[in-house]
Amino acid sequence: MIRYSLCCEKAHEFEGWFSESADFDRQKASGYLTCPVCGSPEVSKVLMAPAVSTARQKEETQALAVSEVQKQAFVKLKEAIREIRASSEDVGEKFPEEARKIHYGEAEARGIIGQASPVEVKSLIEEGIEIAPLPVLPDDVN
């Protein structure tokens, strides 16, 4: 996972986690990357100092970097994603096709999850099909 410090055009600063460096560009191009404060899609990377530390310093930094409120929010987010996955049908790469069938009444309305390319996502949104990305959390890839 790669963490970037980000800033929107209105100077709201926040961070984003990406599975690889190209994910930032893909999410920005698809319109999925927006400021969590104001919703602006004009988001850019902010210069960050590299974090170089020993194992002991790293443990101390991690313990200090996350507040109790953030820990609880992260726990709630993980639980919400777990509930979404448990109550949805995983249709894999057929997600765009199944989402369209449901939207146009050709298939039973139900919760689905799966994969779609940025181009497919943009097309679904342009058709008025409501979709939302599920975040990939650090624990999901470790």
Secondary structure by P-SEA (a helix, b strand, c coil): cccccccccccccbbbbbcccaaaaaaaaacccccccccccccccccccbbbbcaaaaaaaaaaaccaaaaaaaaaaaaaaaaaaaaccccccaaaaaaaaaaaccccbbbbbbbbcaaaaaaaaaacbbbbbbbbcccccc
